[in-house]
Amino acid sequence: MADFDLQAHREQQAREQVGVTRISRATAWFIALAFVLLIGLIPLVQKVDDLRAFVEGDRLTWVPRVFDLLSAVPEVRNEFQQAEGPWFARVLVANRALLRAMDRFEDDLEDASALGQRVRPWMQQALARLGAGNEQALVGRDGWLFFRPGLEYLTGPGFLEPRQIARRAVAAESWLPAPQPDPRVALIDFHRQLESRDIQLVVLPTPVKATIHPEQFSAGLDPMVSLDNPSFERFIDDLEAAGVLVFDPIPLLMQAKAEAGAAQYLATDTHWRPESMERVSAALAAFLREHGLEPQTHPAGYEIVEQQVVNFGDITRMLDLPAGQRIFPEESVVVRQVRDRRGDLWRADSDADVLLLGDSFSNIFSLEAMGWGEAAGFAEHLSLALQRPVDRIARNDQAAFATREALARELARGRDRLDGKRIVIYQFASRELAVGDWKRIELTLGEPLPARFLAPETGQTLSVKGVVAAVSPVPRPGTVPYADQVMSLHLVELESDGVPLEDPQAVVYTWGMRENVWTPAARLRVGDEVTLTIRPWDAVADAYEGINRSELDDFELQLVEPVWGEWGL
């Protein structure tokens, strides 16, 4: 009987095991099916979203986005045909163009993902509550945010270390030219070119936020001790030994922090507070006087108008949080707007003998598009402190070369922007010392180019249709600390109202990104047809000149007088 019961028990166990196996197989099939459906759901949702964008006019074609890579074929073909040298060298040039297009295509897919756009902000909000940032923004203490490249500049190896310089010289992407990593090479060369025209260069490396406020990132850091890259002091010594004047604002800002016990930088933004900026501009004016660089002139009679500005910091936008988030609230500051005797907003004067080359630290309270007021920035308050006009060239990105390159283009076009100048002040964020491309740029005065490109008259607007022959890159939204970006287009086969134009090509500046969202122009590729309303660049230059801008690769096209294009008008 015992043997019989044992046998029955074993049979029962076997039946139960078969049932469990069947359930396990069913579960496995269910999971596999759900996984396959999920994989298929992603492109299906994307296709539906692409069709919606096409119907609403936000996308140029109904063809699935995966085929966008084919638009690179004309660009690669043109690169191959225009390249010089033997066949193999031309293939390498075309291959770099293809790699560049593939990288752009991958970025497009990531940024345009319908599911990603809906899920990512909520996931990022959950991570931010836990103190986690992303690839660009880091969460500090007491609601402070930090730009990752700034912290990496402080915590990384010395930017003048031979091993670091050698590593950076070969660290570029395969489709990009290698950067010139040593800032001393570019700045001393720049100094000597200016010196040949009896112009004094003054270098102003502006500290990143964590240099002045390390305690807001980590509680273990001394708030009374500033941080900097190990090579910074050597950098200053080498420049001064070569005859370059350097104005270092770190001691001034640390002193103000200790005496006032107040923040010198915005908590959720990359940049300094307005009162800190004003303090530095006044100290720089005194520095110029001490070195005998300011001749006596009659006071310009500038006036001050205070305004309160409320805005979200640029690093908050980099986190890509949901609209209405309350983790990082808006900040409020009082800016002091500079006006002339007539009450008009301060404007740069190209005839002034002081030229400021600056980046976003110069633009932060000057460029209205940045959202922190206008006519209240560094150039304005330097002009106020000097009581004299100041000329300005400012760009929001690539400060290692962008403003020097802009100056060189002016000269190459036959416009001597250095005529009558006595001082050039070169302001840039100190993180550029470790990550910027410090290429040498020749300042050569050229002859004005013949009028072969479309140039509308002052006050004229013109609707034109053309074919895209070249486009400049547009950064991925959220990867740079600026919400707006201007891109460049080379248009050919221009016509207006169906009639070919006598000047059938143009270099067009237009919006590539607004409020961290790509415009339709950002997705244009070589061979696309586009209709734009254009006007002279001078008509909008005061408002848009300082915005981060990408140029076309062809230097000859950079010398062409651009026009401003508005999309969809």
C-alpha positions as CSV (number, residue, x, y, z in Angstrom):
1,M,0.0,0.0,0.0
2,A,2.9,2.3,0.8
3,D,4.5,1.5,-2.5
4,F,1.2,2.3,-4.3
5,D,0.8,5.7,-2.5
6,L,4.4,6.6,-3.4
7,Q,3.8,5.9,-7.0
8,A,0.6,7.9,-7.0
9,H,2.4,10.8,-5.4
10,R,5.1,10.7,-8.0
11,E,2.5,10.7,-10.8
12,Q,0.7,13.7,-9.2
13,Q,4.0,15.6,-9.0
14,A,4.7,14.8,-12.7
15,R,1.3,16.2,-13.7
16,E,1.9,19.3,-11.7
17,Q,5.3,19.8,-13.2
18,V,3.9,19.5,-16.7
19,G,1.3,22.2,-15.8
20,V,4.0,24.5,-14.5
21,T,6.1,23.9,-17.6
22,R,3.1,24.8,-19.8
23,I,2.5,27.9,-17.7
24,S,6.1,28.8,-17.9
25,R,6.1,28.4,-21.7
26,A,2.9,30.4,-22.0
27,T,4.5,33.2,-19.9
28,A,7.7,33.1,-22.0
29,W,5.6,33.3,-25.2
30,F,3.6,36.2,-23.7
31,I,6.7,38.1,-22.7
32,A,8.3,37.5,-26.1
33,L,5.2,38.6,-27.9
34,A,4.9,41.7,-25.7
35,F,8.6,42.5,-26.4
36,V,8.1,42.2,-30.1
37,L,5.0,44.3,-30.0
38,L,6.8,46.9,-28.0
39,I,9.7,47.0,-30.5
40,G,7.1,47.3,-33.3
41,L,5.2,50.0,-31.5
42,I,8.1,52.4,-31.3
43,P,8.5,52.9,-35.1
44,L,4.7,52.7,-35.6
45,V,4.2,55.6,-33.1
46,Q,7.1,57.5,-34.8
47,K,5.5,57.0,-38.2
48,V,2.1,58.3,-37.0
49,D,3.9,61.3,-35.4
50,D,5.8,62.0,-38.6
51,L,2.6,62.0,-40.6
52,R,1.1,64.4,-38.1
53,A,4.1,66.7,-38.4
54,F,3.8,66.6,-42.2
55,V,0.1,67.4,-42.1
56,E,0.7,70.3,-39.7
57,G,3.6,71.6,-41.8
58,D,6.4,70.8,-39.3
59,R,7.9,68.2,-41.6
60,L,8.7,68.6,-45.3
61,T,7.8,65.0,-46.4
62,W,5.5,62.1,-45.5
63,V,8.4,59.6,-46.2
64,P,9.4,57.8,-43.0
65,R,12.3,59.4,-41.1
66,V,14.5,56.4,-41.5
67,F,14.9,57.4,-45.2
68,D,16.3,60.9,-44.2
69,L,19.8,59.4,-44.4
70,L,19.4,59.2,-48.2
71,S,19.4,63.0,-48.3
72,A,23.1,62.8,-47.5
73,V,23.8,61.3,-51.0
74,P,24.0,64.7,-52.8
75,E,26.1,66.2,-50.1
76,V,28.6,63.3,-50.2
77,R,28.7,63.3,-54.0
78,N,29.4,67.1,-54.0
79,E,32.2,66.6,-51.5
80,F,33.8,63.9,-53.7
81,Q,33.4,66.0,-56.9
82,Q,34.8,69.2,-55.4
83,A,37.7,67.6,-53.5
84,E,41.2,67.9,-55.0
85,G,44.0,65.4,-55.2
86,P,44.1,61.7,-56.2
87,W,41.1,59.5,-56.3
88,F,41.8,57.9,-52.8
89,A,42.1,61.3,-51.2
90,R,38.8,62.3,-52.6
91,V,37.2,59.2,-51.3
92,L,38.5,60.0,-47.8
93,V,36.9,63.5,-48.1
94,A,33.6,62.0,-49.1
95,N,33.8,59.4,-46.3
96,R,34.2,62.2,-43.8
97,A,31.1,63.8,-45.2
98,L,29.2,60.5,-44.9
99,L,30.3,60.0,-41.3
100,R,29.2,63.6,-40.5
101,A,25.8,62.9,-42.1
102,M,25.4,59.6,-40.2
103,D,26.2,61.3,-36.9
104,R,23.6,64.1,-37.7
105,F,21.1,61.4,-38.7
106,E,21.5,59.6,-35.4
107,D,21.0,62.8,-33.5
108,D,17.9,63.6,-35.5
109,L,16.4,60.2,-34.7
110,E,17.1,60.6,-31.0
111,D,15.7,64.2,-30.8
112,A,12.7,63.5,-32.9
113,S,11.6,60.3,-31.1
114,A,7.9,60.8,-30.2
115,L,8.1,58.4,-27.3
116,G,11.3,59.9,-26.1
117,Q,9.9,63.4,-26.1
118,R,7.0,62.3,-24.0
119,V,8.8,60.0,-21.5
120,R,12.2,61.7,-21.1
121,P,11.0,64.8,-19.2
122,W,9.2,62.8,-16.6
123,M,12.1,60.4,-16.1
124,Q,14.5,63.3,-15.9
125,Q,12.2,64.9,-13.2
126,A,12.3,61.8,-11.2
127,L,16.1,61.6,-11.4
128,A,16.4,65.3,-10.6
129,R,14.5,64.8,-7.4
130,L,17.1,62.2,-6.5
131,G,19.9,64.6,-7.2
132,A,20.9,63.2,-10.6
133,G,21.4,65.4,-13.7
134,N,22.2,64.4,-17.3
135,E,25.1,64.6,-19.7
136,Q,25.1,68.4,-19.6
137,A,23.7,69.5,-16.3
138,L,24.6,68.4,-12.8
139,V,22.5,68.9,-9.7
140,G,24.3,70.7,-6.8
141,R,23.2,71.7,-3.3
142,D,20.3,73.9,-2.3
143,G,18.7,74.0,-5.7
144,W,21.9,75.0,-7.6
145,L,22.7,73.5,-11.0
146,F,26.1,73.3,-12.7
147,F,27.2,73.0,-16.4
148,R,29.1,69.7,-16.7
149,P,31.9,71.1,-18.9
150,G,32.7,73.7,-16.4
151,L,33.2,71.2,-13.6
152,E,35.2,69.0,-15.9
153,Y,37.5,71.9,-16.6
154,L,38.1,72.3,-12.8
155,T,38.5,68.6,-12.0
156,G,40.3,67.5,-15.1
157,P,44.0,67.4,-15.9
158,G,46.0,70.6,-16.5
159,F,45.1,71.9,-20.0
160,L,48.8,72.8,-20.6
161,E,50.1,69.4,-19.7
162,P,52.0,68.0,-22.7
163,R,50.1,64.7,-22.5
164,Q,46.8,66.5,-22.4
165,I,47.6,68.7,-25.3
166,A,48.7,65.7,-27.3
167,R,45.6,63.8,-26.5
168,R,43.3,66.7,-27.4
169,A,45.1,67.3,-30.7
170,V,43.9,63.9,-31.9
171,A,40.6,63.7,-30.0
172,A,38.3,65.2,-32.7
173,E,35.6,63.1,-34.4
174,S,36.9,61.5,-37.6
175,W,34.9,64.0,-39.8
176,L,36.2,67.1,-38.0
177,P,39.5,68.8,-38.2
178,A,41.7,68.3,-35.1
179,P,41.6,71.3,-32.7
180,Q,44.6,73.4,-31.8
181,P,44.5,72.8,-28.0
182,D,47.1,75.3,-26.7
183,P,45.4,78.7,-25.9
184,R,48.8,80.4,-25.6
185,V,49.6,79.8,-29.2
186,A,46.5,81.6,-30.5
187,L,46.5,84.4,-27.9
188,I,50.2,85.3,-28.2
189,D,49.8,85.3,-32.0
190,F,46.7,87.4,-31.7
191,H,48.5,89.8,-29.5
192,R,51.4,90.2,-32.0
193,Q,49.1,90.9,-34.9
194,L,47.3,93.6,-32.9
195,E,50.6,95.0,-31.6
196,S,51.7,95.5,-35.2
197,R,48.8,98.0,-35.5
198,D,49.6,99.6,-32.1
199,I,46.6,97.9,-30.5
200,Q,46.8,96.5,-26.9
201,L,45.2,93.1,-26.2
202,V,43.7,92.6,-22.8
203,V,42.6,89.0,-22.0
204,L,39.7,88.4,-19.6
205,P,39.2,84.7,-18.7
206,T,35.9,84.6,-16.9
207,P,35.6,81.9,-14.2
208,V,33.0,79.2,-14.4
209,K,30.5,79.1,-11.6
210,A,32.1,76.3,-9.5
211,T,35.3,78.3,-9.3
212,I,33.6,80.9,-7.2
213,H,31.0,78.7,-5.5
214,P,32.5,75.2,-5.1
215,E,30.5,74.8,-1.8
216,Q,27.2,74.8,-3.8
217,F,28.3,71.6,-5.5
218,S,29.9,69.7,-2.6
219,A,29.5,70.4,1.1
220,G,33.1,69.3,1.7
221,L,34.7,72.2,-0.2
222,D,35.8,75.4,1.4
223,P,33.6,78.3,0.4
224,M,36.5,80.7,0.9
225,V,38.9,79.0,-1.5
226,S,38.4,79.3,-5.2
227,L,39.0,76.3,-7.5
228,D,40.7,76.3,-10.8
229,N,42.4,74.1,-13.3
230,P,46.0,73.2,-12.4
231,S,47.4,75.0,-15.5
232,F,45.6,78.3,-15.0
233,E,48.3,80.2,-13.1
234,R,51.0,79.0,-15.6
235,F,48.7,80.1,-18.4
236,I,48.5,83.7,-17.0
237,D,52.3,83.8,-16.3
238,D,53.1,82.7,-19.9
239,L,50.8,85.3,-21.4
240,E,52.2,88.1,-19.3
241,A,55.7,87.1,-20.1
242,A,54.8,87.5,-23.8
243,G,53.5,91.0,-23.1
244,V,49.8,90.2,-23.0
245,L,47.8,92.0,-20.4
246,V,45.6,89.7,-18.4
247,F,42.7,90.8,-16.1
248,D,41.8,87.9,-13.8
249,P,38.4,88.6,-12.0
250,I,38.6,85.7,-9.6
251,P,40.1,87.6,-6.6
252,L,37.6,90.4,-7.1
253,L,34.6,88.0,-7.1
254,M,35.9,86.0,-4.2
255,Q,36.3,89.2,-2.2
256,A,32.8,90.3,-3.0
257,K,31.5,86.9,-2.0
258,A,33.3,87.1,1.4
259,E,32.3,90.7,2.1
260,A,28.6,90.6,1.1
261,G,28.0,86.9,1.8
262,A,25.9,86.8,-1.4
263,A,25.9,84.7,-4.4
264,Q,28.0,86.0,-7.4
265,Y,26.4,83.6,-9.9
266,L,22.8,82.6,-10.8
267,A,21.8,79.4,-9.0
268,T,20.4,77.6,-12.1
269,D,22.2,79.4,-14.9
270,T,25.7,79.2,-16.2
271,H,26.4,82.9,-15.8
272,W,27.2,85.5,-13.2
273,R,24.6,87.8,-11.5
274,P,24.2,91.3,-12.9
275,E,25.8,93.0,-9.8
276,S,28.9,90.7,-10.2
277,M,29.2,91.5,-13.9
278,E,29.0,95.2,-13.1
279,R,31.7,94.9,-10.4
280,V,34.0,93.3,-12.9
281,S,33.3,95.8,-15.6
282,A,34.1,98.7,-13.2
283,A,37.3,97.0,-12.1
284,L,38.4,96.4,-15.7
285,A,37.9,100.1,-16.4
286,A,40.1,100.9,-13.5
287,F,42.7,98.3,-14.7
288,L,42.8,100.1,-18.1
289,R,43.4,103.4,-16.4
290,E,46.2,102.0,-14.3
291,H,47.9,100.9,-17.5
292,G,47.5,104.2,-19.2
293,L,45.1,102.9,-21.8
294,E,42.3,105.4,-21.3
295,P,42.8,108.8,-22.7
296,Q,40.9,111.7,-21.1
297,T,37.5,112.3,-22.8
298,H,34.3,114.2,-21.9
299,P,31.8,111.9,-20.1
300,A,29.3,110.3,-22.4
301,G,26.4,111.1,-20.1
302,Y,24.9,107.6,-20.0
303,E,21.8,107.0,-17.9
304,I,20.7,104.0,-15.8
305,V,17.2,102.5,-15.8
306,E,16.6,99.6,-13.4
307,Q,14.4,96.7,-14.5
308,Q,13.4,93.4,-12.8
309,V,13.8,90.3,-14.8
310,V,12.4,86.8,-14.0
311,N,13.6,83.8,-16.0
312,F,14.5,80.1,-15.8
313,G,18.2,79.4,-15.8
314,D,19.8,77.9,-19.0
315,I,20.9,74.8,-17.1
316,T,17.3,74.2,-16.0
317,R,16.4,74.1,-19.7
318,M,19.2,71.6,-20.3
319,L,17.6,69.2,-17.9
320,D,14.6,69.0,-20.3
321,L,12.0,68.8,-17.4
322,P,8.3,68.8,-17.9
323,A,6.5,72.1,-18.4
324,G,5.4,73.5,-15.0
325,Q,8.1,71.7,-13.0
326,R,8.7,73.2,-9.5
327,I,12.0,71.6,-8.6
328,F,14.0,74.5,-10.0
329,P,11.9,77.7,-9.9
330,E,12.5,80.9,-11.9
331,E,15.1,83.4,-10.6
332,S,14.6,87.1,-10.2
333,V,17.3,89.8,-10.7
334,V,17.4,93.5,-11.1
335,V,19.4,94.6,-14.2
336,R,20.5,98.2,-14.8
337,Q,19.9,99.2,-18.4
338,V,22.3,101.7,-19.9
339,R,20.9,104.4,-22.1
340,D,22.4,107.4,-23.9
341,R,21.6,111.1,-23.3
342,R,18.5,110.8,-25.5
343,G,17.2,107.9,-23.5
344,D,17.8,105.4,-26.3
345,L,19.2,101.9,-25.5
346,W,23.0,101.6,-25.6
347,R,24.3,100.4,-28.9
348,A,27.8,99.3,-29.9
349,D,29.8,102.0,-31.8
350,S,32.0,100.6,-34.6
351,D,34.0,103.9,-34.5
352,A,35.0,103.4,-30.8
353,D,38.6,102.9,-29.9
354,V,37.8,100.0,-27.6
355,L,36.6,96.7,-29.0
356,L,35.2,93.9,-26.8
357,L,35.2,90.4,-28.1
358,G,33.0,88.4,-25.8
359,D,30.9,85.3,-25.3
360,S,27.6,84.6,-23.4
361,F,29.0,86.2,-20.2
362,S,29.1,89.4,-22.2
363,N,25.7,88.7,-23.7
364,I,23.7,87.4,-20.7
365,F,22.1,90.8,-19.8
366,S,22.5,92.4,-23.2
367,L,21.0,90.0,-25.7
368,E,17.2,90.0,-25.3
369,A,16.9,86.5,-26.8
370,M,18.6,85.1,-23.7
371,G,15.8,86.2,-21.6
372,W,17.7,88.3,-19.0
373,G,17.1,91.8,-20.3
374,E,18.8,93.9,-22.9
375,A,21.3,96.8,-23.0
376,A,22.4,95.9,-19.5
377,G,25.4,93.6,-20.2
378,F,29.1,93.6,-19.9
379,A,29.9,95.9,-22.9
380,E,27.2,98.4,-21.8
381,H,28.6,98.6,-18.2
382,L,32.2,98.8,-19.4
383,S,31.1,101.7,-21.6
384,L,29.3,103.2,-18.6
385,A,32.4,102.8,-16.4
386,L,34.7,104.3,-19.0
387,Q,32.2,106.9,-19.9
388,R,32.9,106.4,-23.6
389,P,31.5,104.3,-26.5
390,V,32.6,100.7,-26.9
391,D,32.5,98.5,-30.0
392,R,31.5,94.8,-29.6
393,I,31.6,91.5,-31.3
394,A,30.0,88.8,-29.2
395,R,29.0,85.2,-29.7
396,N,27.3,82.8,-27.4
397,D,29.5,79.7,-28.1
398,Q,32.9,78.6,-29.3
399,A,34.6,81.5,-27.6
400,A,38.1,80.1,-28.3
401,F,37.8,81.3,-31.9
402,A,34.3,82.5,-32.9
403,T,34.8,86.2,-32.2
404,R,38.4,86.3,-33.6
405,E,37.0,84.5,-36.7
406,A,34.2,87.1,-37.0
407,L,36.7,89.9,-36.8
408,A,38.9,88.2,-39.5
409,R,35.9,87.9,-41.8
410,E,35.1,91.6,-41.4
411,L,38.7,92.4,-42.4
412,A,38.8,89.9,-45.3
413,R,35.6,91.5,-46.7
414,G,37.5,94.8,-46.8
415,R,35.9,96.2,-43.7
416,D,38.6,97.4,-41.4
417,R,36.9,96.8,-38.0
418,L,40.3,97.5,-36.3
419,D,40.6,101.0,-37.8
420,G,41.1,103.5,-35.0
421,K,41.1,100.9,-32.3
422,R,43.5,101.2,-29.3
423,I,42.4,98.3,-27.1
424,V,40.9,94.9,-27.8
425,I,39.4,93.1,-24.8
426,Y,39.0,89.4,-25.3
427,Q,36.5,87.9,-22.8
428,F,35.8,84.2,-22.7
429,A,34.7,81.5,-20.3
430,S,37.7,79.8,-18.7
431,R,36.4,76.4,-19.5
432,E,37.3,77.2,-23.2
433,L,40.9,76.9,-22.1
434,A,40.5,73.1,-21.8
435,V,37.9,72.4,-24.5
436,G,38.2,75.1,-27.1
437,D,39.8,75.1,-30.5
438,W,42.5,77.7,-30.2
439,K,43.4,77.9,-33.9
440,R,45.5,80.7,-35.2
441,I,43.5,83.2,-37.3
442,E,45.1,85.7,-39.6
443,L,43.9,89.2,-39.5
444,T,44.3,90.3,-43.1
445,L,42.6,93.3,-44.7
446,G,41.1,92.3,-48.0
447,E,39.2,93.8,-50.9
448,P,35.4,94.0,-51.0
449,L,34.0,91.0,-53.0
450,P,32.2,91.7,-56.3
451,A,28.4,91.7,-55.9
452,R,27.7,88.2,-57.2
453,F,25.3,87.3,-54.4
454,L,21.8,88.5,-53.7
455,A,21.9,91.7,-51.6
456,P,18.5,93.3,-50.8
457,E,18.5,97.0,-50.4
458,T,17.9,98.6,-47.0
459,G,14.3,98.2,-45.9
460,Q,13.6,95.7,-48.7
461,T,12.1,92.2,-48.1
462,L,11.9,89.6,-50.8
463,S,10.3,86.2,-51.0
464,V,12.6,83.8,-52.8
465,K,12.7,80.1,-53.6
466,G,16.0,78.3,-54.0
467,V,17.9,75.0,-53.7
468,V,20.1,74.2,-50.7
469,A,23.7,73.8,-51.7
470,A,25.2,73.8,-48.2
471,V,24.1,73.9,-44.6
472,S,25.9,74.6,-41.3
473,P,25.4,72.3,-38.3
474,V,22.7,72.9,-35.7
475,P,23.4,71.6,-32.1
476,R,21.1,69.0,-30.6
477,P,18.5,70.7,-28.3
478,G,19.6,70.5,-24.7
479,T,23.3,69.9,-25.5
480,V,24.4,73.5,-25.4
481,P,23.5,76.2,-22.7
482,Y,21.7,78.4,-25.2
483,A,18.0,78.0,-26.2
484,D,18.4,79.8,-29.6
485,Q,20.8,79.2,-32.5
486,V,21.3,80.8,-35.9
487,M,22.4,78.6,-38.8
488,S,23.8,79.4,-42.2
489,L,22.5,78.3,-45.7
490,H,24.0,78.6,-49.1
491,L,21.1,78.8,-51.6
492,V,21.4,78.6,-55.3
493,E,19.0,78.8,-58.3
494,L,17.2,81.6,-56.6
495,E,13.9,82.8,-58.1
496,S,11.2,85.2,-57.0
497,D,7.6,84.8,-58.2
498,G,8.8,82.1,-60.6
499,V,11.4,84.4,-62.3
500,P,15.1,83.5,-61.9
501,L,17.1,86.3,-60.1
502,E,20.0,88.1,-61.7
503,D,22.1,87.2,-58.6
504,P,21.0,83.6,-58.3
505,Q,22.7,82.6,-55.0
506,A,22.8,83.9,-51.4
507,V,24.3,83.1,-48.0
508,V,21.3,83.1,-45.6
509,Y,21.3,83.3,-41.8
510,T,18.1,81.9,-40.3
511,W,16.9,80.3,-37.1
512,G,18.1,76.8,-36.5
513,M,16.8,76.4,-33.0
514,R,14.3,78.4,-30.9
515,E,13.6,77.8,-27.2
516,N,15.5,74.5,-27.4
517,V,13.4,73.2,-30.4
518,W,14.7,72.7,-33.9
519,T,13.1,74.8,-36.6
520,P,12.2,73.2,-39.9
521,A,15.3,74.8,-41.3
522,A,17.5,72.7,-39.0
523,R,16.4,69.6,-41.0
524,L,17.2,70.9,-44.4
525,R,19.7,69.0,-46.5
526,V,21.6,69.6,-49.7
527,G,19.2,69.4,-52.6
528,D,16.1,70.5,-50.7
529,E,14.0,73.3,-52.1
530,V,13.1,76.1,-49.7
531,T,11.1,79.3,-49.7
532,L,12.1,82.1,-47.4
533,T,11.4,85.7,-46.9
534,I,14.7,87.5,-46.8
535,R,15.9,91.0,-45.8
536,P,19.3,92.6,-45.3
537,W,21.3,91.1,-42.4
538,D,22.0,94.7,-41.1
539,A,18.2,95.0,-40.4
540,V,18.4,92.4,-37.6
541,A,22.1,92.4,-36.7
542,D,21.7,94.4,-33.6
543,A,19.2,91.9,-32.2
544,Y,20.7,88.6,-33.5
545,E,24.5,89.2,-33.9
546,G,25.4,87.9,-30.5
547,I,23.3,84.7,-30.7
548,N,25.2,81.4,-31.1
549,R,25.7,80.9,-34.8
550,S,27.3,78.2,-37.0
551,E,29.0,79.1,-40.3
552,L,29.4,77.3,-43.6
553,D,32.5,75.2,-44.0
554,D,33.6,77.1,-47.2
555,F,35.6,80.1,-46.0
556,E,34.9,81.9,-49.3
557,L,31.2,81.7,-48.5
558,Q,31.9,83.1,-45.0
559,L,33.2,86.3,-46.7
560,V,29.9,86.9,-48.6
561,E,27.6,89.5,-47.1
562,P,24.8,87.4,-45.6
563,V,21.0,88.1,-45.7
564,W,18.5,87.2,-43.0
565,G,15.9,84.6,-43.9
566,E,12.6,83.9,-42.1
567,W,10.9,80.5,-42.5
568,G,7.4,80.0,-43.7
569,L,6.5,83.6,-44.3
